[in-house]
């Protein structure tokens, strides 16, 4: 952990939630069940299909498997 007030501590979370707000259809959800389904759907999309520039243009699942193959 860095010193208090360092913006880099929260950068990955802020980036994720920024993309989440832009890409997920959470405003259309009327019930908590619909919201949970939309969040789960987005998490599957984000982890399995959405390429990340910082992960060598791989999805998080592909990058994890790539790292496991290196060991």
Helices and strands as residue ranges (DSSP letters): G 7-9, H 11-23, G 26-28, H 32-48, G 53-55, H 60-70
